[in-house]
Amino acid sequence: MGQVTMADQQSHVTVGVDSHKDVHVAAVIDQVGQILATTSVATTDRGSGQLVRWAQRHGQVDRFGVEGTGSFAAGLTRYLRARGYQVLEVNRPNRQTRRRCGKSDTVDAESAARAALAGQASTPKAADGTVEMIRALRVARRSAIKARTQAANQLDSLVITAPEELGVQLRGLATARRVEVAAAFRPGSLTTPVAATKLALRELARRHLALSAELERLDTELAKLVRKAAPKLVARRGVGTEVAGMLLVAAGDNPDRLRSEAAFAHLCGAAPIEASSGKTVRHRLNRGGDRQANNGLWVTAMCRMHSDQRTKDYVARRTKEGKSKKEIIRCLKRYIARELYRDLVTAVLDKP
């Protein structure tokens, strides 16, 4: 028999982390689920290092179960993965359990550790490549769209209540033309309501123009990144830069973490959920999953229903079978998820 080393004798442990903005709370458990210790560290690289050293004092660390790997624990996740540790993403504790047993940060950390030990966790997104760049730009783009829409709505409201001499210039104009006209106003001294309204209209219009220019810049960069990340995906009928960006962000930089195309469909909320009981066998609509990705599948389905002959033939056949339009769209989204998943995984495999 070979010699038994200290590493062989060292116990294996699992660490659970309940993440927060300023402090992470951690709990370490052994292989049978017995809690060994708890601690809290700062949400910095120094704090992450302290967490690793603390965990190693209790045994050989098998895995970290972390809550919030895509938000408060993003930095901790990057730190741990860079040092070769297995990081698993765990969901927040069951609400029924919380009501029965109460809630605290240490309880949540212990629950995260137990979930990771029991295999009730998933591989987090890598967030270290082109898709993470796309996600960041999409955050800015979404904010700019909301702000521009708000500016356009406020401009419209001011036109409705504006003095007649201003109203006749702007009423009935399309938004783009109205913005162009209002941006050129010269209010002069603010001595009358007309001058004040002119200034307000001009500022709103110039804000709208600035946001439009910002969106144009973001769209240009997003188009480059999406084509780089998944050229085959963008080439699919009904999948443009916007839809491709939604699906890429949902899948992450490592879509291979999803076990199958069925798992991707569930992630997008496009897979029916079994709801059978006794002699009744049925499925219900999945209202969970990533809603933006689900919207991307819907946009693709609607586009193909109007422009793709094969999809038109499918819709006609299922309509004759008695399916409603909603049911047909749900079926189409499921088929589209299967088709696009292959493009997402292929994009990862084709990376140098």
C-alpha positions in Angstrom: 0.0 0.0 0.0 1.1 3.5 -0.8 2.0 6.0 2.0 -0.8 8.1 3.3 0.0 11.8 3.0 -1.3 14.7 4.9 -3.3 15.8 1.8 -5.1 12.4 1.9 -5.9 12.8 5.6 -7.2 16.4 5.1 -11.0 16.6 5.2 -12.9 18.1 2.2 -15.1 21.1 2.8 -17.7 23.2 1.0 -18.0 26.9 1.4 -21.2 28.9 1.0 -21.3 32.6 0.5 -24.2 35.1 1.0 -23.1 38.1 -1.0 -23.8 41.8 -0.2 -22.6 45.1 -1.4 -20.0 45.8 1.2 -19.6 42.4 3.1 -19.7 38.8 2.1 -20.8 36.3 4.8 -19.5 32.7 4.5 -20.1 29.4 6.1 -18.0 26.2 5.7 -19.4 22.7 6.1 -17.8 19.3 6.0 -18.7 16.3 3.7 -21.7 15.3 5.8 -23.2 18.8 6.0 -22.0 19.7 9.5 -21.3 23.4 9.8 -17.7 24.1 11.0 -17.5 27.9 11.1 -18.8 31.2 9.7 -17.1 34.5 8.9 -17.5 37.8 7.0 -15.1 39.5 4.7 -15.0 42.7 2.7 -16.1 42.7 -0.9 -12.5 43.4 -2.2 -9.7 41.3 -3.6 -8.1 41.5 -0.1 -11.3 40.2 1.5 -11.5 37.4 -1.1 -8.0 36.4 -0.2 -8.9 36.3 3.5 -11.9 34.2 2.7 -9.8 31.6 0.8 -7.2 31.4 3.5 -9.9 31.0 6.2 -11.6 28.2 4.2 -8.3 26.4 3.7 -7.7 26.2 7.5 -10.8 24.0 7.8 -9.8 21.5 5.1 -9.4 21.0 1.3 -12.0 23.2 -0.4 -14.0 21.3 -2.9 -16.3 24.0 -4.1 -17.7 27.4 -3.4 -21.5 27.9 -3.5 -22.1 31.6 -4.1 -25.3 33.5 -4.2 -25.4 36.4 -6.6 -22.5 35.6 -8.9 -23.7 38.0 -11.5 -24.2 41.0 -9.1 -22.7 41.5 -5.7 -20.4 38.5 -5.9 -19.2 39.1 -9.4 -15.7 40.2 -8.1 -15.5 37.3 -5.7 -16.4 34.8 -8.5 -13.7 36.2 -10.8 -11.1 36.0 -8.0 -12.0 32.4 -7.1 -12.2 31.1 -10.7 -8.8 32.8 -11.5 -7.3 30.7 -8.8 -8.8 27.4 -10.0 -11.6 27.0 -7.5 -14.9 25.5 -8.6 -17.6 28.1 -8.2 -21.3 27.2 -8.3 -24.2 29.6 -8.4 -27.0 28.9 -5.9 -30.4 30.4 -5.6 -31.7 32.3 -2.6 -33.1 30.0 0.1 -36.6 28.7 -0.2 -39.1 31.2 1.1 -41.1 28.6 3.0 -38.0 27.6 4.8 -37.2 31.2 5.6 -40.7 31.8 7.1 -40.3 28.6 9.2 -36.7 29.0 10.3 -36.1 32.7 10.1 -33.5 34.6 8.1 -30.0 35.8 8.7 -26.8 36.2 6.7 -25.2 33.2 8.3 -28.2 31.1 7.8 -28.2 32.1 4.1 -24.5 31.3 3.8 -25.0 27.9 5.4 -27.9 27.2 3.0 -25.7 28.1 0.0 -23.1 25.7 1.2 -25.6 22.9 1.6 -27.1 23.6 -1.8 -23.6 23.4 -3.4 -22.8 20.1 -1.5 -26.1 18.6 -2.6 -25.6 19.5 -6.2 -28.5 21.9 -6.2 -26.5 24.6 -8.0 -25.4 25.6 -11.5 -22.3 26.8 -13.2 -22.3 30.6 -13.3 -21.7 32.7 -16.4 -18.0 33.2 -17.1 -18.4 37.0 -17.7 -14.9 37.2 -19.1 -15.3 37.6 -22.8 -17.1 39.2 -25.7 -20.6 38.5 -24.3 -19.8 40.3 -21.1 -18.8 43.3 -23.2 -22.1 43.1 -25.0 -24.0 42.9 -21.7 -22.3 46.1 -20.5 -23.1 48.0 -23.6 -26.7 46.8 -23.6 -27.1 48.2 -20.1 -26.1 51.6 -21.4 -28.3 51.2 -24.5 -31.4 50.3 -22.5 -30.9 53.3 -20.3 -30.5 55.6 -23.2 -33.7 54.3 -24.9 -35.7 54.9 -21.7 -34.3 58.4 -21.3 -34.9 59.3 -25.0 -38.5 58.0 -24.8 -39.0 60.1 -21.6 -37.7 63.2 -23.3 -39.9 62.6 -26.4 -43.0 62.2 -24.1 -42.2 65.3 -22.1 -41.6 67.3 -25.3 -45.1 66.1 -26.5 -46.7 67.2 -23.3 -45.2 70.6 -23.4 -46.3 71.1 -27.0 -49.9 70.3 -25.9 -49.9 73.0 -23.2 -47.6 75.5 -25.0 -48.8 79.0 -26.0 -50.5 79.0 -29.4 -47.6 80.7 -31.3 -45.4 77.7 -30.3 -48.1 75.1 -30.7 -48.8 75.9 -34.3 -45.1 75.3 -35.2 -44.9 71.9 -33.5 -48.3 70.3 -33.5 -48.8 67.6 -36.1 -45.0 67.1 -36.7 -43.4 63.7 -36.5 -41.1 63.2 -33.5 -37.9 63.6 -35.5 -39.0 66.8 -37.2 -40.4 68.2 -34.0 -37.1 67.6 -32.2 -35.2 69.3 -35.1 -37.4 72.4 -35.0 -37.4 72.7 -31.2 -33.6 72.2 -31.0 -33.2 75.4 -33.0 -35.3 77.6 -30.8 -33.8 80.9 -29.4 -35.7 81.8 -26.3 -33.9 85.0 -25.5 -34.5 86.5 -22.0 -36.8 84.6 -19.8 -39.4 87.4 -19.3 -42.5 85.6 -20.6 -44.0 82.1 -20.5 -43.4 81.8 -24.2 -39.6 82.3 -23.7 -39.5 79.8 -20.8 -41.4 77.2 -22.8 -39.1 77.7 -25.7 -36.1 77.1 -23.5 -37.7 73.9 -22.0 -38.6 72.6 -25.5 -35.1 73.3 -26.8 -33.3 71.6 -23.9 -35.6 68.5 -24.2 -35.0 68.4 -28.0 -31.2 68.7 -27.6 -31.3 66.0 -25.0 -33.2 63.8 -27.4 -30.6 64.4 -30.1 -27.7 63.7 -27.7 -29.3 60.4 -26.7 -29.9 59.5 -30.3 -26.3 60.1 -31.1 -25.3 58.0 -28.1 -27.6 55.1 -29.2 -26.0 55.3 -32.7 -22.6 54.9 -31.2 -23.6 52.0 -29.0 -25.5 50.2 -31.8 -22.4 50.4 -34.0 -20.2 48.9 -31.4 -22.8 46.3 -30.5 -23.1 45.2 -34.1 -19.4 44.6 -34.3 -19.3 42.6 -31.0 -22.3 40.5 -31.8 -20.9 39.6 -35.3 -17.7 38.7 -33.7 -19.3 36.5 -31.0 -21.8 34.6 -33.1 -21.8 35.3 -36.8 -24.0 32.3 -37.6 -26.6 33.4 -35.1 -26.9 36.9 -36.7 -27.2 35.3 -40.1 -30.4 33.4 -39.1 -33.7 34.7 -40.4 -35.4 37.0 -37.9 -32.3 37.3 -35.7 -30.7 40.7 -35.9 -28.2 42.4 -33.6 -30.8 43.2 -30.9 -32.2 39.6 -30.7 -28.7 38.0 -30.9 -27.5 40.3 -28.1 -30.5 39.2 -25.9 -29.8 35.5 -26.5 -26.0 35.8 -26.1 -26.3 37.7 -22.8 -28.8 35.0 -21.5 -26.4 32.2 -22.4 -23.2 33.9 -21.3 -19.6 33.6 -22.4 -19.9 29.9 -21.7 -23.2 28.6 -23.1 -21.7 25.1 -22.9 -22.6 25.3 -19.2 -26.1 24.6 -20.3 -26.5 20.8 -20.5 -28.7 20.7 -23.6 -30.9 22.7 -25.9 -33.8 21.8 -23.6 -31.9 23.6 -20.7 -31.5 26.6 -23.0 -35.2 26.6 -23.8 -36.0 26.5 -20.0 -33.6 29.4 -19.5 -35.5 31.4 -22.1 -38.9 30.4 -20.6 -39.8 28.6 -23.9 -40.1 25.0 -22.6 -43.5 23.7 -21.4 -43.6 22.5 -17.8 -45.3 19.3 -17.0 -48.4 19.8 -14.8 -49.8 16.2 -14.6 -51.6 14.7 -11.7 -53.2 11.3 -11.5 -54.9 10.4 -14.8 -54.5 13.9 -16.1 -51.5 14.4 -18.3 -50.9 18.0 -19.4 -48.3 20.7 -19.7 -48.5 24.4 -18.8 -46.8 27.5 -20.0 -43.4 28.3 -18.4 -43.6 31.9 -17.1 -40.1 31.8 -15.7 -36.7 32.2 -17.3 -35.0 35.2 -18.8 -37.8 37.4 -20.1 -35.6 39.4 -22.5 -34.4 36.1 -24.1 -38.0 35.0 -24.3 -38.9 38.3 -26.0 -36.0 37.7 -28.5 -37.5 34.3 -29.4 -40.9 35.9 -29.8 -39.5 38.6 -32.2 -37.9 35.9 -34.3 -41.1 33.9 -34.4 -43.2 36.8 -35.4 -40.7 37.8 -38.1 -40.7 34.3 -39.6 -44.5 34.1 -39.5 -44.6 37.1 -41.8 -41.6 36.5 -44.1 -40.6 32.8 -44.1 -42.6 30.4 -46.3 -41.7 27.3 -44.3 -43.0 28.9 -41.1 -46.1 30.1 -42.9 -46.8 26.5 -44.0 -46.3 25.3 -40.4 -48.7 27.9 -39.0 -51.3 26.9 -41.6 -51.0 23.2 -40.8 -51.2 23.7 -37.0 -54.1 26.1 -37.4 -56.0 23.3 -39.3 -55.2 21.1 -36.3 -57.1 23.5 -34.1 -54.2 25.2 -32.4 -54.6 28.9 -31.5 -52.2 31.6 -32.5 -50.7 31.8 -29.0 -50.2 28.0 -28.9 -48.5 28.1 -32.4 -46.2 30.9 -31.3 -45.2 28.9 -28.2 -44.3 25.9 -30.4 -42.3 28.1 -32.7 -40.3 29.6 -29.9 -39.4 26.1 -28.7 -38.2 25.1 -32.1 -36.3 28.4 -32.6 -34.6 27.9 -29.2 -33.4 24.4 -30.3 -32.1 25.9 -33.6 -30.3 28.9 -32.1 -28.8 26.9 -29.2 -26.6 25.1 -31.8 -25.4 28.4 -33.1 -24.5 29.6 -29.6 -22.6 26.5 -28.7 -20.8 26.4 -32.1 -19.7 30.0 -31.6 -17.9 28.9 -28.4 -16.3 25.9 -30.0 -15.1 28.0 -33.0 -13.2 30.4 -30.7 -9.4 30.3 -31.1 
